[in-house]
């Protein structure tokens, strides 16, 4: 009896001990969950019980320099999602059928989303309101009030399609900037996402009666570019003509910069692409072959046209670079502009046992001053100036002109120049650099350097955005002009500008003359690589000489047409065409009307909304030439009306100028 009682007590004690241990473990576990994992589990519970749909903000608008032309805007569209758990089982097939039909989707894939065990599935993004209104009407007719969400979204739209495509760039499917200004200023443009929150169970069904909690999105800030719509349009027009007429196999670019403040007024690249369809073929040849091309080949061709050659591609500048050598030599007091017979061209010069020819070696220039050498683009003279300065001094000027570093322009993908290291540059290398060969720079680096020559000798940083406008307060923030350091003196600047004017008046750049205006410039021709049999031809011009407001650089890659590949014959005329239109537009005063026979000017008439037949008659009577950009065979000119013109109405142009139009 005693043994039985003792055994029972022992069992009870053991049971109590085990129970105590279990309770202790449970308390410890509860404490661990509460205090150690509490925050994490609360977050997980919130995520599981809260259906959070994103509300995308509108990206900021991108304006041209005038603030009047909208170059990139965000239009309102809608996104359709479903909560599978909230769609009655008997309606799922019907819903999937309607969604796939309305948004042109695969039925099986749509049905899989509608029947999936998840809280939310995306059906269609960036849908036009017309289609979502049809969906709303169908939902009402079929008494489907839960499970399908239609939320406001935004879609990026570019009103002028190909305009300034390599500068503006484009956006991805989630409105993130992928290239150009869109990428560089993505933080400013993208805004802040909002949300729509709703409490749900594990299947996505609603919990409680609180309804939806709406957090508004904050729209992105607007940008005002330095790009002027009219000037950019003029640059693109003449660049396209030049590349087609001269059969430039590798395209071309034009950069127009205000040397006083670094504003890029235009930056055109040919060929361009449609910003609204950046992944589509952009030439007729590509359109014909697109379906047969491998994906890698498609990607390569698209990346090539997205590339902004003016900042991302380097090239040998050729004789335009003699402006840098001349500026450095004048600043060092090695020479002066008009020392008659100071130099003598015998057709070539020997450097370290290597004879380097003048381009006109077969008929040497003979005795020359520096001005005459620049007008003649005589290689030996500039080789001699480089020799007198020496490698160290010459490289110090390359550094001052910001040619050894990127310009830090506010665009993505800027490349740096390619120069031989100073300690490896010998006499022959210095000689070739002195007249612009055997090294590479970008067009934007050259324009920036020539701007320093043009503005009195100060280095200025190029920019494409000049203002940021806050989307909420409308407060305007100006991007400051950055002038760094003096490169050359005011006196040297004036001397080089004077010689550049002589180049256009009487030298290799005479095809860039514009009656009534003082224009300076320098032509260039260089090989595109070694033994490629390809050439780069260019012209860099400045106007007006007495107070430069624009620097224009025309660069054409591998012209193969009948006009040849010399800068004076191919690129200089393009510079002249551009100056003839942008100088009147900028209201630049004519400076030498008495010296050159005046040309009659006229204001361009307003032809918007008029029939093409009316426009033909009006322009003919005005002494202007009509160019129809998108003309098709069998065009009904009497009933087709103009929707866009370049130049705009009221712009003063020379008689005989072309007016380009596009019709509806």
Secondary structure per residue as TSV (DSSP state, phi and psi in degrees):
chain	resnum	aa	ss	phi	psi
A	1	X	-	360.0	-45.0
A	2	X	H	-63.4	-40.1
A	3	X	H	-66.2	-35.9
A	4	X	H	-66.5	-44.9
A	5	X	H	-61.5	-41.1
A	6	X	H	-63.7	-40.4
A	7	X	H	-65.5	-39.3
A	8	X	H	-65.5	-41.5
A	9	X	H	-62.9	-41.4
A	10	X	H	-62.2	-43.2
A	11	X	H	-61.7	-42.4
A	12	X	H	-64.0	-41.9
A	13	X	H	-63.6	-41.5
A	14	X	H	-65.0	-40.1
A	15	X	H	-63.7	-44.1
A	16	X	H	-62.7	-38.9
A	17	X	H	-65.6	-43.5
A	18	X	H	-64.5	-43.7
A	19	X	H	-60.4	-41.3
A	20	X	H	-62.2	-42.3
A	21	X	H	-63.1	-41.7
A	22	X	H	-62.6	-45.6
A	23	X	H	-62.1	-40.9
A	24	X	H	-62.6	-41.9
A	25	X	H	-64.3	-41.8
A	26	X	H	-63.6	-42.0
A	27	X	H	-62.0	-42.5
A	28	X	H	-63.1	-40.9
A	29	X	H	-65.6	-43.2
A	30	X	H	-61.7	-42.7
A	31	X	H	-62.5	-40.5
A	32	X	I	-63.5	-44.8
A	33	X	I	-64.5	-42.3
A	34	X	I	-70.2	-47.3
A	35	X	I	-98.6	-30.5
A	36	X	I	-92.6	-49.4
A	37	X	S	-98.2	3.0
A	38	X	H	-54.6	-50.9
A	39	X	H	-62.7	-44.6
A	40	X	H	-65.2	-43.8
A	41	X	H	-68.8	-33.9
A	42	X	H	-62.9	-41.7
A	43	X	H	-64.2	-44.3
A	44	X	H	-63.0	-40.8
A	45	X	H	-64.2	-40.9
A	46	X	H	-63.4	-42.7
A	47	X	H	-64.9	-37.2
A	48	X	H	-73.1	-35.0
A	49	X	H	-95.9	-5.1
A	50	X	E	-118.7	122.2
A	51	X	E	-89.8	113.1
A	52	X	E	-113.3	106.5
A	53	X	E	-100.2	131.5
A	54	X	E	-78.0	143.4
A	55	X	E	-114.7	113.0
A	56	X	-	-77.6	137.6
A	57	X	-	-78.4	163.7
A	58	X	-	-79.8	131.4
A	59	X	-	-66.5	149.8
A	60	X	-	-63.3	153.5
A	61	X	-	-79.7	142.3
A	62	X	E	-106.2	121.6
A	63	X	E	-107.0	157.5
A	64	X	-	-78.3	-178.1
A	65	X	T	-61.9	-28.2
A	66	X	T	-78.8	-15.0
A	67	X	S	77.0	4.9
A	68	X	-	-102.9	-31.3
A	69	X	-	-94.3	122.3
A	70	X	E	-88.1	113.1
A	71	X	E	-92.0	-24.3
A	72	X	E	-148.3	126.5
A	73	X	E	-133.9	162.1
A	74	X	E	-113.0	120.0
A	75	X	E	-98.7	155.1
A	76	X	E	-81.9	125.8
A	77	X	E	-130.9	-170.2
A	78	X	E	-140.9	154.4
A	79	X	E	-115.9	136.3
A	80	X	E	-109.2	125.7
A	81	X	E	-128.3	164.1
A	82	X	E	-129.6	149.6
A	83	X	-	-107.5	95.3
A	84	X	G	-50.7	-36.9
A	85	X	G	-67.2	-19.5
A	86	X	G	-96.0	-2.3
A	87	X	S	-96.5	119.5
A	88	X	-	-54.1	143.9
A	89	X	G	-56.7	-39.6
A	90	X	G	-71.5	-14.2
A	91	X	G	-99.5	-9.4
A	92	X	H	-59.4	-46.1
A	93	X	H	-65.5	-40.1
A	94	X	H	-64.2	-41.5
A	95	X	H	-64.5	-46.2
A	96	X	H	-61.2	-40.5
A	97	X	H	-62.1	-45.3
A	98	X	H	-68.1	-42.8
A	99	X	H	-63.8	-43.0
A	100	X	H	-67.5	-35.1
A	101	X	H	-71.4	-45.2
A	102	X	H	-69.3	-38.7
A	103	X	T	-106.8	11.7
A	104	X	T	56.8	53.9
A	105	X	-	-113.8	163.3
A	106	X	-	-71.2	125.2
A	107	X	H	-61.1	-46.0
A	108	X	H	-61.6	-41.7
A	109	X	H	-67.6	-38.2
A	110	X	H	-67.6	-42.6
A	111	X	H	-61.0	-38.9
A	112	X	H	-60.4	-40.0
A	113	X	H	-68.5	-41.2
A	114	X	H	-68.2	-29.5
A	115	X	H	-100.0	0.9
A	116	X	S	-69.2	146.4
A	117	X	S	-85.1	77.0
A	118	X	S	-146.7	165.9
A	119	X	S	-79.5	-32.6
A	120	X	-	-154.4	141.9
A	121	X	E	-135.9	136.3
A	122	X	E	-85.2	129.0
A	123	X	E	-97.3	-52.0
A	124	X	E	-150.6	136.1
A	125	X	E	-106.8	150.8
A	126	X	E	52.6	54.1
A	127	X	E	-92.9	137.6
A	128	X	-	-64.5	147.1
A	129	X	H	-61.8	-28.3
A	130	X	H	-58.0	-41.6
A	131	X	H	-72.3	-41.0
A	132	X	H	-69.8	-29.7
A	133	X	H	-65.4	-38.1
A	134	X	H	-62.2	-38.5
A	135	X	H	-66.7	-43.3
A	136	X	H	-58.6	-43.6
A	137	X	H	-63.3	-42.3
A	138	X	H	-65.0	-41.6
A	139	X	H	-61.2	-41.5
A	140	X	H	-65.8	-43.1
A	141	X	H	-65.1	-31.7
A	142	X	T	-101.4	9.0
A	143	X	T	55.5	40.0
A	144	X	-	-101.4	105.0
A	145	X	-	-108.8	-10.6
A	146	X	S	-131.9	158.5
A	147	X	S	97.8	-20.3
A	148	X	E	-117.3	123.9
A	149	X	E	-111.9	135.6
A	150	X	E	-122.6	108.2
A	151	X	E	-114.9	146.0
A	152	X	E	-66.2	139.6
A	153	X	E	-141.8	178.0
A	154	X	E	-129.8	152.5
A	155	X	E	-131.0	135.2
A	156	X	E	-79.3	135.9
A	157	X	E	-137.4	138.9
A	158	X	-	-115.7	102.9
A	159	X	T	-57.6	-29.0
A	160	X	T	-107.9	19.9
A	161	X	T	52.7	-95.1
A	162	X	T	-83.9	-6.4
A	163	X	T	-60.4	125.5
A	164	X	T	48.9	38.3
A	165	X	H	-60.2	-41.7
A	166	X	H	-73.2	-15.8
A	167	X	H	-88.2	-49.3
A	168	X	H	-69.3	-43.9
A	169	X	-	77.3	-169.9
A	170	X	-	-145.6	175.5
A	171	X	B	-116.0	160.0
A	172	X	-	-87.3	-175.5
A	173	X	T	-65.2	-24.2
A	174	X	T	-99.6	22.2
A	175	X	S	66.8	19.0
A	176	X	-	-88.6	138.1
A	177	X	B	-68.0	131.6
A	178	X	-	-111.2	-18.6
A	179	X	S	-158.2	162.8
A	180	X	H	58.5	-149.3
A	181	X	H	-57.1	-38.0
A	182	X	H	-56.9	-37.0
A	183	X	H	-83.9	-45.0
A	184	X	H	-62.6	-39.0
A	185	X	T	-108.7	29.6
A	186	X	H	-57.7	-40.1
A	187	X	H	-60.2	-39.9
A	188	X	H	-74.0	-38.4
A	189	X	H	-82.1	-29.7
A	190	X	H	-76.5	-25.3
A	191	X	-	74.3	-166.8
A	192	X	B	-124.9	131.4
A	193	X	-	-64.6	144.7
A	194	X	E	-103.9	-172.7
A	195	X	E	-155.3	159.3
A	196	X	E	-121.3	117.0
A	197	X	E	-110.5	140.6
A	198	X	E	-147.1	136.1
A	199	X	E	-78.3	130.8
A	200	X	B	-135.5	164.0
A	201	X	-	-88.8	-173.7
A	202	X	T	-62.7	-25.9
A	203	X	T	-90.4	-2.9
A	204	X	S	98.1	-0.2
A	205	X	-	-73.7	153.1
A	206	X	B	-71.8	145.3
A	207	X	-	-115.9	128.0
A	208	X	S	75.4	-172.8
A	209	X	S	-122.7	24.0
A	210	X	-	-73.1	-21.5
A	211	X	-	76.8	-159.3
A	212	X	-	-96.7	144.0
A	213	X	E	-105.7	115.9
A	214	X	E	-102.6	122.3
A	215	X	E	-110.5	116.1
A	216	X	-	-65.5	144.2
A	217	X	-	-78.7	153.3
A	218	X	B	-108.1	117.9
A	219	X	-	-64.2	155.0
A	220	X	-	-73.5	164.1
A	221	X	-	-78.8	152.3
A	222	X	E	-87.1	154.4
A	223	X	E	-122.3	141.0
A	224	X	E	-111.8	119.1
A	225	X	E	-83.6	167.6
A	226	X	S	-85.9	-12.3
A	227	X	-	-67.5	122.2
A	228	X	-	-92.7	125.4
A	229	X	H	-54.6	-46.2
A	230	X	H	-65.9	-46.3
A	231	X	H	-66.1	-41.5
A	232	X	H	-62.4	-40.6
A	233	X	H	-63.6	-41.0
A	234	X	H	-63.8	-44.9
A	235	X	H	-61.7	-45.3
A	236	X	H	-64.9	-39.1
A	237	X	H	-61.8	-51.0
A	238	X	H	-74.2	-28.8
A	239	X	H	-66.7	-45.6
A	240	X	H	-60.1	-45.8
A	241	X	H	-59.1	-45.1
A	242	X	H	-64.1	-43.2
A	243	X	H	-67.1	-36.0
A	244	X	H	-75.2	-48.6
A	245	X	H	-62.7	-37.0
A	246	X	T	-98.1	6.4
A	247	X	T	51.2	55.3
A	248	X	B	-78.3	103.0
A	249	X	T	-65.0	-26.5
A	250	X	T	-111.6	18.6
A	251	X	-	78.3	-155.8
A	252	X	E	-173.3	175.5
A	253	X	E	-150.1	156.6
A	254	X	E	-131.6	131.6
A	255	X	E	-121.0	130.3
A	256	X	E	-123.2	121.4
A	257	X	E	-129.7	141.8
A	258	X	-	-83.1	112.3
A	259	X	T	-70.9	-15.3
A	260	X	T	-76.9	-32.5
A	261	X	T	-131.8	-0.5
A	262	X	-	83.9	3.4
A	263	X	B	-65.7	126.5
A	264	X	E	-84.1	108.3
A	265	X	E	-81.0	-26.9
A	266	X	E	-158.4	146.1
A	267	X	E	-148.5	95.2
A	268	X	E	-105.1	140.0
A	269	X	E	-128.9	137.8
A	270	X	E	-124.4	133.6
A	271	X	S	-77.2	162.0
A	272	X	-	-110.5	-176.3
A	273	X	-	-144.4	162.4
A	274	X	-	-80.4	115.2
A	275	X	G	-63.0	-25.3
A	276	X	G	-77.9	-15.4
A	277	X	G	-138.8	62.6
A	278	X	T	-67.0	-16.8
A	279	X	T	-100.9	10.0
A	280	X	S	-98.4	154.8
A	281	X	-	-61.2	144.0
A	282	X	-	-115.5	-0.5
A	283	X	S	-129.4	160.5
A	284	X	H	-61.8	-38.7
A	285	X	H	-62.4	-44.1
A	286	X	H	-66.0	-38.7
A	287	X	H	-59.8	-37.6
A	288	X	H	-71.5	-32.1
A	289	X	H	-104.6	-2.5
A	290	X	G	-57.0	-44.9
A	291	X	G	-66.3	-27.7
A	292	X	G	-87.9	-11.4
A	293	X	S	-78.0	146.2
A	294	X	-	-69.8	154.9
A	295	X	H	-61.0	-38.7
A	296	X	H	-62.6	-37.7
A	297	X	H	-69.5	-39.5
A	298	X	H	-61.5	-47.4
A	299	X	H	-60.1	-41.9
A	300	X	H	-62.6	-43.1
A	301	X	H	-68.7	-36.9
A	302	X	H	-68.4	-44.0
A	303	X	H	-63.4	-31.2
A	304	X	H	-66.5	-41.5
A	305	X	H	-79.5	-26.0
A	306	X	H	-69.5	-23.5
A	307	X	S	-68.5	128.6
A	308	X	-	-87.4	95.8
A	309	X	H	-60.7	-26.1
A	310	X	H	-66.9	-23.6
A	311	X	H	-120.9	-20.3
A	312	X	H	-102.7	-16.3
A	313	X	-	-114.2	135.6
A	314	X	E	-98.8	157.7
A	315	X	E	-158.6	163.4
A	316	X	-	-79.7	122.1
A	317	X	-	-75.5	-18.5
A	318	X	G	67.2	-147.2
A	319	X	G	-68.2	-15.6
A	320	X	G	-57.5	-29.8
A	321	X	G	-69.4	-13.6
A	322	X	H	-62.7	-20.0
A	323	X	H	-63.2	-36.7
A	324	X	H	-68.8	-45.3
A	325	X	H	-62.5	-44.6
A	326	X	H	-62.3	-42.4
A	327	X	H	-62.0	-45.1
A	328	X	H	-65.1	-41.8
A	329	X	H	-65.8	-41.5
A	330	X	H	-65.9	-41.5
A	331	X	H	-64.4	-33.5
A	332	X	T	-82.9	-4.0
A	333	X	T	73.3	19.2
A	334	X	S	-72.5	-31.0
A	335	X	-	-150.1	-179.6
A	336	X	-	-139.5	172.3
A	337	X	T	-69.3	-36.7
A	338	X	T	-128.6	38.2
A	339	X	-	-78.4	99.9
A	340	X	T	-59.9	129.8
A	341	X	T	69.2	16.2
A	342	X	-	-64.1	-33.1
A	343	X	E	-118.1	158.4
A	344	X	E	-138.8	121.4
A	345	X	E	-95.9	119.1
A	346	X	-	-107.1	11.6
A	347	X	S	102.9	-9.2
A	348	X	E	177.8	176.5
A	349	X	E	-146.3	142.4
A	350	X	E	-95.8	128.3
A	351	X	E	-129.8	115.9
A	352	X	T	50.4	42.6
A	353	X	T	83.2	1.8
A	354	X	E	-113.4	126.9
A	355	X	E	-89.6	120.7
A	356	X	E	-106.9	122.4
A	357	X	E	-83.0	153.7
A	358	X	-	-78.7	152.9
A	359	X	T	-61.4	-26.2
A	360	X	T	-110.1	52.2
A	361	X	G	-64.2	-27.8
A	362	X	G	-74.4	-17.1
A	363	X	G	-147.0	80.1
A	364	X	-	-54.9	152.1
A	365	X	-	-74.1	-22.9
A	366	X	E	74.8	-148.6
A	367	X	E	-69.3	135.3
A	368	X	E	-146.7	152.7
A	369	X	-	-92.2	173.6
A	370	X	H	-62.1	-40.9
A	371	X	H	-58.9	-46.0
A	372	X	H	-66.5	-35.9
A	373	X	H	-64.7	-38.3
A	374	X	H	-71.1	-40.4
A	375	X	H	-61.4	-38.7
A	376	X	H	-85.8	-10.6
A	377	X	T	54.8	50.3
A	378	X	-	-84.8	112.7
A	379	X	H	-59.5	-48.8
A	380	X	H	-57.6	-35.5
A	381	X	H	-61.2	-43.9
A	382	X	H	-77.0	-28.6
A	383	X	H	-62.3	-44.6
A	384	X	H	-61.2	-39.7
A	385	X	H	-64.9	-39.6
A	386	X	H	-62.9	-41.1
A	387	X	H	-61.5	-41.0
A	388	X	H	-65.4	-34.7
A	389	X	H	-76.0	-38.7
A	390	X	H	85.1	161.6
A	391	X	H	-60.3	-49.6
A	392	X	H	-60.1	-48.9
A	393	X	H	-66.3	-41.5
A	394	X	H	-62.9	-43.6
A	395	X	H	-66.3	-29.1
A	396	X	H	-64.0	-33.6
A	397	X	H	-75.4	-35.2
A	398	X	H	-58.2	-39.9
A	399	X	H	-68.4	-42.9
A	400	X	H	-62.1	-39.2
A	401	X	T	-78.8	6.9
A	402	X	T	62.5	32.7
A	403	X	-	-93.0	-8.1
A	404	X	S	-99.2	-3.7
A	405	X	S	-135.0	163.2
A	406	X	-	-67.6	158.7
A	407	X	-	-78.9	-15.2
A	408	X	-	64.3	33.1
A	409	X	-	-60.4	149.5
A	410	X	S	-83.5	59.9
A	411	X	S	-139.0	148.0
A	412	X	T	-78.6	153.8
A	413	X	T	84.9	20.0
A	414	X	-	-70.9	130.7
A	415	X	-	-91.9	160.6
A	416	X	-	-103.9	162.8
A	417	X	-	-67.6	164.4
A	418	X	B	-124.2	99.4
A	419	X	-	-117.7	148.8
A	420	X	-	-63.7	141.0
A	421	X	-	-57.3	143.7
A	422	X	G	-54.4	-41.0
A	423	X	G	-73.6	-6.5
A	424	X	G	-110.1	-2.1
A	425	X	-	-83.5	115.8
A	426	X	-	-98.5	-170.5
A	427	X	H	-59.2	-41.8
A	428	X	H	-67.9	-42.2
A	429	X	H	-64.0	-42.1
A	430	X	H	-62.3	-39.0
A	431	X	H	-62.7	-46.5
A	432	X	H	-69.2	-36.3
A	433	X	H	-62.1	-38.5
A	434	X	H	-60.4	-28.0
A	435	X	T	-113.9	17.0
A	436	X	T	94.3	24.3
A	437	X	-	-132.1	164.0
A	438	X	S	66.6	31.5
A	439	X	S	-154.4	169.4
A	440	X	B	-136.5	140.6
A	441	X	E	-134.1	171.6
A	442	X	E	-94.7	155.5
A	443	X	H	-54.7	-38.6
A	444	X	H	-67.1	-32.6
A	445	X	H	-65.9	-40.7
A	446	X	H	-68.1	-44.1
A	447	X	H	-60.4	-40.7
A	448	X	H	-65.1	-40.9
A	449	X	H	-66.0	-44.3
A	450	X	H	-68.1	-29.1
A	451	X	H	-64.1	-37.3
A	452	X	H	-64.6	-38.0
A	453	X	H	-64.5	-37.9
A	454	X	H	-78.4	-30.2
A	455	X	T	-94.6	14.4
A	456	X	T	101.5	5.4
A	457	X	S	109.1	9.0
A	458	X	E	-101.5	135.8
A	459	X	E	-74.2	131.9
A	460	X	E	-129.7	140.1
A	461	X	-	-86.1	128.3
A	462	X	-	-71.7	150.4
A	463	X	B	-148.1	153.5
A	464	X	S	-118.7	-10.2
A	465	X	E	-119.1	129.1
A	466	X	E	-113.6	-18.3
A	467	X	E	-146.8	148.0
A	468	X	E	-121.8	127.5
A	469	X	E	-111.0	119.0
A	470	X	-	-65.0	130.1
A	471	X	T	-69.2	-26.3
A	472	X	T	-92.9	-46.4
A	473	X	T	-95.9	-14.8
A	474	X	-	64.1	15.0
A	475	X	-	-68.0	135.6
A	476	X	E	-100.5	125.0
A	477	X	E	-108.5	120.0
A	478	X	E	-84.1	133.2
A	479	X	-	-79.6	120.6
A	480	X	-	-69.1	146.0
A	481	X	-	-72.1	136.0
A	482	X	-	-116.9	104.9
A	483	X	E	-104.3	122.2
A	484	X	E	-87.4	-75.3
A	485	X	E	-143.3	163.2
A	486	X	E	-77.2	130.2
A	487	X	-	-97.8	-48.4
A	488	X	S	-136.1	166.2
A	489	X	-	-76.3	163.0
A	490	X	H	-57.9	-40.1
A	491	X	H	-62.6	-45.9
A	492	X	H	-63.1	-41.6
A	493	X	H	-56.2	-46.6
A	494	X	H	-65.4	-36.9
A	495	X	H	-66.3	-43.6
A	496	X	H	-67.2	-40.5
A	497	X	H	-61.4	-39.1
A	498	X	H	-62.0	-42.6
A	499	X	H	-68.1	-36.2
A	500	X	H	-64.3	-35.7
A	501	X	H	-64.2	-37.6
A	502	X	H	-66.2	-34.6
A	503	X	H	-60.4	-41.3
A	504	X	H	-78.2	-36.2
A	505	X	H	-70.6	-40.0
A	506	X	H	-136.1	-11.7
A	507	X	S	-100.7	-148.4
A	508	X	T	-67.9	-15.2
A	509	X	T	-100.3	18.1
A	510	X	G	-64.8	-19.1
A	511	X	G	-73.0	-4.0
A	512	X	G	-98.1	5.3
A	513	X	-	-60.2	142.9
A	514	X	-	-132.3	120.3
A	515	X	T	-54.8	130.4
A	516	X	T	92.1	-7.2
A	517	X	S	-122.8	145.3
A	518	X	-	-90.3	107.5
A	519	X	E	-121.0	138.7
A	520	X	E	-118.6	161.0
A	521	X	E	-175.5	-179.5
A	522	X	E	-153.8	135.1
A	523	X	E	-94.0	161.8
A	524	X	E	-151.7	143.8
A	525	X	E	-139.4	130.9
A	526	X	E	-145.2	161.9
A	527	X	E	-79.0	139.7
A	528	X	S	-91.4	81.1
A	529	X	S	91.6	173.4
A	530	X	T	-93.3	127.7
A	531	X	T	56.1	35.9
A	532	X	-	-94.9	-15.6
A	533	X	-	61.8	24.2
A	534	X	-	-115.1	152.4
A	535	X	E	-132.6	153.0
A	536	X	E	-115.1	125.5
A	537	X	E	-115.5	141.1
A	538	X	E	-149.4	163.1
A	539	X	E	-146.0	130.7
A	540	X	E	-117.8	120.3
A	541	X	E	-122.5	155.7
A	542	X	E	-133.2	138.5
A	543	X	E	-157.3	152.4
A	544	X	-	-77.2	153.0
A	545	X	T	-61.4	-35.8
A	546	X	T	-75.3	-18.0
A	547	X	S	-160.2	76.6
A	548	X	-	-55.2	127.8
A	549	X	-	-114.3	-20.5
A	550	X	E	-141.4	140.8
A	551	X	E	-116.5	126.5
A	552	X	E	-117.4	125.8
A	553	X	E	-118.6	119.3
A	554	X	E	-106.3	124.0
A	555	X	E	-128.3	121.0
A	556	X	E	-118.2	129.1
A	557	X	E	-100.3	115.0
A	558	X	-	56.5	62.6
A	559	X	B	-69.0	128.7
A	560	X	-	-121.4	11.3
A	561	X	S	-78.1	-177.1
A	562	X	T	-67.1	-20.1
A	563	X	T	-74.2	-5.9
A	564	X	-	84.0	-162.5
A	565	X	S	-130.6	18.0
A	566	X	-	-83.6	138.7
A	567	X	H	-57.2	-40.1
A	568	X	H	-65.3	-33.3
A	569	X	H	-93.2	-23.4
A	570	X	H	-109.7	-49.3
A	571	X	T	-88.2	-37.0
A	572	X	H	-58.8	-42.5
A	573	X	H	-60.0	-33.7
A	574	X	H	-65.2	-42.6
A	575	X	H	-59.5	-41.7
A	576	X	H	-63.4	-41.5
A	577	X	H	-61.8	-42.7
A	578	X	H	-64.9	-47.9
A	579	X	H	-59.4	-38.0
A	580	X	H	-62.6	-22.9
A	581	X	H	-104.1	-36.7
A	582	X	H	-80.9	-28.2
A	583	X	H	-66.8	-45.0
A	584	X	H	-62.8	-38.2
A	585	X	H	-61.6	-40.7
A	586	X	T	-81.0	1.9
A	587	X	T	56.9	40.7
A	588	X	-	-75.4	130.9
A	589	X	-	-67.1	139.6
A	590	X	-	-73.9	134.9
A	591	X	S	-110.2	-15.3
A	592	X	-	-139.7	46.6
A	593	X	T	-59.1	-35.7
A	594	X	T	-73.8	-27.5
A	595	X	T	-80.5	-28.8
A	596	X	S	-121.7	140.8
A	597	X	-	-55.4	124.2
A	598	X	-	-66.4	151.1
A	599	X	-	-114.2	137.0
A	600	X	-	-70.0	134.6
A	601	X	E	-113.7	164.9
A	602	X	E	-155.0	149.2
A	603	X	E	-80.7	136.3
A	604	X	-	-68.8	131.4
A	605	X	-	-74.5	161.0
A	606	X	-	-83.9	113.6
A	607	X	-	-111.9	2.9
A	608	X	T	-62.3	133.8
A	609	X	T	85.1	-13.3
A	610	X	S	-82.1	155.6
A	611	X	B	-72.1	153.5
A	612	X	H	-62.7	-33.6
A	613	X	H	-62.7	-42.9
A	614	X	H	-62.1	-43.3
A	615	X	H	-64.0	-41.6
A	616	X	H	-56.7	-45.8
A	617	X	H	-67.0	-44.9
A	618	X	H	-62.2	-45.6
A	619	X	H	-70.1	-36.3
A	620	X	H	-62.3	-43.4
A	621	X	H	-66.0	-28.6
A	622	X	H	-84.5	-9.4
A	623	X	T	81.8	26.5
A	624	X	-	-116.1	157.4
A	625	X	E	-104.7	135.3
A	626	X	E	-94.0	133.2
A	627	X	E	-125.8	119.2
A	628	X	E	-94.8	111.1
A	629	X	T	-63.8	-45.0
A	630	X	T	-114.4	38.8
A	631	X	-	-66.7	136.5
A	632	X	-	-120.4	161.6
A	633	X	T	-64.6	137.4
A	634	X	T	77.2	22.5
A	635	X	-	-61.7	127.9
A	636	X	-	-84.4	92.2
A	637	X	T	-69.0	-23.8
A	638	X	T	-75.7	-30.7
A	639	X	T	-113.4	9.7
A	640	X	-	-106.9	132.4
A	641	X	B	-115.2	152.2
A	642	X	E	-80.0	132.5
A	643	X	E	-111.3	-15.4
A	644	X	E	-153.9	141.8
A	645	X	E	-136.5	147.7
A	646	X	E	-139.1	126.1
A	647	X	S	-68.5	163.2
A	648	X	-	-65.7	164.9
A	649	X	T	-61.2	141.5
A	650	X	T	89.7	-0.2
A	651	X	-	-84.0	132.1
A	652	X	E	-80.8	122.8
A	653	X	E	-133.1	164.7
A	654	X	E	-72.3	145.5
A	655	X	T	-59.9	140.7
A	656	X	T	94.0	-7.0
A	657	X	-	-67.3	160.7
A	658	X	E	-93.7	139.3
A	659	X	E	-113.3	116.9
A	660	X	E	-93.1	135.4
A	661	X	E	-129.8	157.1
A	662	X	E	-127.1	144.4
A	663	X	E	-111.8	167.0
A	664	X	-	-69.0	360.0
